[in-house]
Amino acid sequence: MSEHIYISKFLPDGTTILLTGGGRQFIEHIGEDAAREVVAGVLTGRNIRDQTEPLTRRRISQVTGGLVAMFAHAKSQIPDLEAHLSELALKQLESNSPLKRTAKWPAQWVIGLTEKGYQNVLRSSPPNRKAYIDSFEAAITAAAQKCRDDLGDLRMTLGFVKGPDGRVVELDWNGISRLTTAIGCATLTLRGSEKSMYGKLFERLVLGSILSILGYKRVNPRGNTANSMVFWLGDASGNRECDATVIHKPGKVARFDIGFIGSGNPEISKDKLSRYEGEIKRGTKDYSSKTFIIVDRLPASAKTQKAAEKIGAIIVQMSMQYWPRALAKHLSEWFDSDYELSHLDDAHIEKYLRARLNDVPITEFLINVDVDESNIEDFSED
């Protein structure tokens, strides 16, 4: 086989977007309405994991379909694909140039590995690569034979149309075993990536959405000259980057940090509190600033709350139903202002939030946000 053939080149372009790419592209691919529904759920106190699970299942299903298409296209061009698949994958992974995950992950999956498995089994010990491939091939052969003995000589037809000619390819049990192995590894990888990827994307979507609903306009801080009723996402002023900055009026600023942090991680919440300053500089002016930290849930212990009170920060829990109203009330006190949201009762608040959310251009909050920057780990039940 030619060493220039990469198995990942047979993966459809639409599938590669689900593996990496800009956050805006990713949301557009899974559907802006679906993403907006997740944001609406979080704004009304629902758990982010429950809200993103349908997106995870959709993503896995779409990537699974892409893998089927990858096998179909590869098989149509390489009739004896099964005999060369591991060789192609290993050559791709041993490339001297750095591989993006769109090239690396499919190659790992077809030889039964996730990212962490590849690091532990192959990358850390190159001499073990041949031994691993030999062991993998033996396992696939044994599994295929067992399926053939138990279930009969089943064949999977992968039909697709390319150009004016209809082409049909088939996988026997050897090919089916390789395809299902790749799908299983893809599922583990995608499940593992969900926490960091969705956290990164939806933290910005949720924060940008609630600030927009409260009446603030998103601006680019580099070119902004407005000094009232504006916000921007991401700010490197002070000791650390915060997730958002609001200028309510000249001299009055709020800074925000948001994280889907559960009660099992109290130290993370306290760490956030130690990193903010009460004053930030914008040009030659000093702005009086208050920190608002938005977390999923606080632990039963009062230590984090006391740490917040010590530096004058406000903590808002997203696990509380209609937490945006609580945030609006805190902001009202800090800015000596008023928000319609702070006066709504429970019977009307969800309808209000959803109606206002429909007018929020959520994809704009993901400009320059890259899914590929997320830290990826294997799926674990944590």
N, C-alpha and C positions, 0 to 999 in steps of 0.2 A: 504493500500500500504506500502511496505517496505520503511523505512526512508532512506535506503542506495541507493535507486534509484535516480539518478540525471538525469534530462531531457537532460542536456548537453552531457551526455555520448553517446547519439544517434547522435550527430553532427559529420559528416564525418571529418576525420583528415585533409583533404585538405582544408576544410572551416576554421578550427581553425587557420591555418597559416595566413589567411586573417584578423584575429582578433588580433593576437599578434604574437610575434616571432621576430627573428633577422631581421634587415633590408635587409641583403643579401638574406635570405630565402624568404622574401616578394617580392623582385624584381625578383628573380628566378621564383616565382609562377605566377606573372602577366606577366612575359616575359621580358627578357633583351632587346630585340629589341624595345619593347614598351617604356621601361624606357629610352633607348638611344635616341629615337625619341623626348621625352620630353626634354632631355638635349640639343639636337640639336636645338629645337625650342627656348629655353631660350637663347642659345648662339647667336641666330640671332634676338633677341629683341622681341620675342613673349611673351605674358603674361602667367605666370606660371599657373594661374587658367584655362585659355583656354586649355593649354597643358595637364593638369592633369584631366580635366573633363572626357575624354574618359576612363581613368583609373578608375575614381570613378564609372562611370556607369558599367564598367566591374566588379569591385569589388562588387558592390551592386547586380549585376546579379548573380555572383558566390555565394555570401552569401545567396541570395534568394533561389537558387537551393539547397544549403546546408540545409536550413530550411525545404524545401519540403522533402528532404531525411530524415531529423531528425524526422519529423512527421510520415513519412512512416515507418521507422524502429521502432519508439516508438509504433505506432499503431499496428504493427505486433506482438509485444510482450505484449502490454497492450490493449486488445480489447476495453475496456471501457475507453480509454485514456482521452476523453473529460471530464469525470466525476472526474478525478484525476489530471488533468494537473496543475491547480492552486495550489493544495495541494503540488504536487511534486516541483513546482517552488519555493513556499514559504519556504518549508523545506530546499531546497538547499540554498536559500538566507539567511536563519537563521543559517547556519552552524557556528559552533564555530571557525573553522579554516578560515584564510583569503582565499578568492576566487580569482583566476585569472579571467581575463575578459572572457576567453574561457568558464568558468563555470558560471560566473555571468551574462554576457550579455544575453545569450539565455534564462536563467531563468527570467530575467526582461522582455524580449520581449514578452514571451508567456502570461504574465499577463498585457500587455499593457503599459509597462513603459520603459523609457530610463534611463540612469544613473542618470541624474539630477532629473528626475521624481521620481526615487526610493529614492534618498536622501531626497527629499522634502516631499514625501507622506508617505514612510514607515520607513526608517531608523531613521529619526528624532523623530518619535513618534510610538514606537512599539505597543501601544494599538490600534492604528488606522489600523493595518495590517488586522485584521479580517474584520473590517468595509469596508476597501478598496476592499478586495477580494469578499465580499458579493455584493458590488456595481458593481464590474467588472463582476461577474457571471450574475447578473441581466441584465446588459447592453448587454452581449454576447447573452443571451437567447432571449432578446427582438429583437436584431438585426437579429438573425437567423430566428426568427419567421416572422419578416417583410419581409426578403428575400424570405422565403418560400411562404408567401402569395402573394408577388408581382411577383416572378419569377418561382414559381413552386418547386417541390421537386427535385431540382438538386443535384446530387452527383458527387464528384470528385474522380476519380480512380487514386490511386498512385501505379503504378505497378513497381516492381523491382525484380531482381533475386538475390538470395542468395544461394550459393552452387548449387547443382544439381536441386533443386526444385524452380519453379517459384511461387512467392507469390504476391497476389494482395490485397491491402487494400483500403477502401473507406472512404471518409469524407463526412458527411452530412453537412447541412448548419451550424450547431453548430461547427463542426470541421473546416469548411472552414473559418468561421468568426474568429476563433482563429488563424488559419494560416495566414490570411491576416493581422490581427492585429499585429502578430509577425513580418511580413515582413515590415509593415509600421513603427514600432518602430525601426527595424534594419536599415531601410533607413535613418531615422532621426539621429540615432547614428553614422552611418558611414559618413554621410554628415558632422556631427559635428566634427568628428575626422580628416577629410581630411586636414584641414588647417595646424594643428600642425604636423601631421604625414608626409604629403608630403613635408612640409617646411623643416622638419628635414632631411628627406632622400635626397631631391634634392638639398639642399644647399651644402651638401657634394659632391654629384655627379657632380654638375655644377662646383664647385670650383676645385675639383680634376681633372676634365676633362680639364678645360682651362689651368691649370698649366702643365698638361701632354702635351697638344698640344703645349705649349710654349717651351717644351724641357726639363722640369724638371722631375726627377725620384722620385717617392714616396718611402720613407724609414720609418722605425720604429725609432723614435727619441731615444728610450732607448738603442738600440744597434748600432746606426749609428756612423760611424767614418768619413764619407765623409764630406768634407767642401766646396763643390761646386756643383751647378746644381742639388740640391735635395730639396724635400719638404716633410712635413708631415702635417697631418690633426689633429687639436686640439693641443693646447699648453698652459700649465698652467704657463709658465714663465711670469714675470712681474706682473702687478696688477690683471690681469684677464685672463681667458682662451680665446685665439683667435681661429679662425676657421682654420687657416693654417699658416705655417711658411715656407718661402723659404730662403735657403742659396744659393746665386748666386755665390759667391766666398768668400774666407776667409775675414772676417771683414765686409761683406755687406749682409744685411738681409732685407727681406720684410715680414711684418705680414699682415694677411688678416682677415677681418670680413665680412661675407656675410649674407644678410637677405632679404627675400621677403617683404620689408617694403614699403608701398604705401605712396603717398603724404599726406594722411590724418593722418600720424603718424610721424610728423617731430621731436617730442621730443625724439623718440626712436633713430633716427639718431644722434641727438646731444648728447644723452647719450653715444652712442658708442664712440664718439670722445673724451670724457673726461676721458676715461679709459686706454689709452695707454701711454707708455713711449717711449722716443726716443732711449734709449739704453737698450739692454737686455744682460744678461750674459749667456754664454755657456761655461761651465767649468771655466777656469780662464781668459777667454778672453772677452773683451767687443766688441760687434758687433754693428755697426751703423745700425739702423733700421728705416724704414719708414712704416707708416700704410696706407693700402689701404682698403677702405670700399666700398663694392659693395652692392648697394640697388636697389630695383625695380624702384623707382621714387622719386625724391626730390620735396618738395613743391615749390610753386612759390616764396615764401619768400627766401631772400638770407642769412638768419641767419645761416642756417646749413652750407652753403658753407663758410661763413666767419669764423665760428667756426673751420672748417677743415683747412682753411688757417692759422689760429692762431697757431695751433700745428703742421703744416707742413704735414697734412694728405691729401690723395687724395681720392676723392669720384668718383665712376664710377656708372652710372645708367644703369641697365639692360633693361630699356624700350627703350633705344637708339638702333637703328638697328646697328648690328655689333659692339656692345660695346667691345668685346674682342680685337678688333683692337686698340681702345682707351686705353684699359688697357696695351696692348703691348707697345704703345708709351710712356706711363707714366713710365713703367718699364725700357724702354730703357734709359730714362733720368736718372732715379735713379741709375741703375746699370752700366751706360755708356756702354751699350751693344747694340746688334741689334737682332731683331726677324723678321723672314720672314713675319709673320702675319701683322706687322706694315706697310708693303709696299704694301699690296694687295688692289686692287680697288674693288668697290662694285660688279662688274660683276663676280668676281672670288672668293670672300671671302667665300660665303656659301658653294660652292663646296669644297673648301679647308678645312673648318671646319668639314664638314661631313666626308670627306675622312680620316682626322687625327683622328676624333672621333671613327671611326670604329676600330682603333688599340688600343683604350684605354680600359683597363680592369676595367670597371666601378664598378663591384660588389666588387672589392677589397677595394674600398673606404668606404664600409659599414661594414667592419669587426668590430664586437663588438658594432654595432649600433642597439639598440633594439626598435622596433616600440612601445612596451609597455610603454616606458618611456615618450611618448608624453602626453601632457595634453589634456584630452578629455572633450569637452563641447557639449551641444546640438546644433543642427544646428540653425543658425539665419541668417537673411539677412543683415549681416554687411559687 
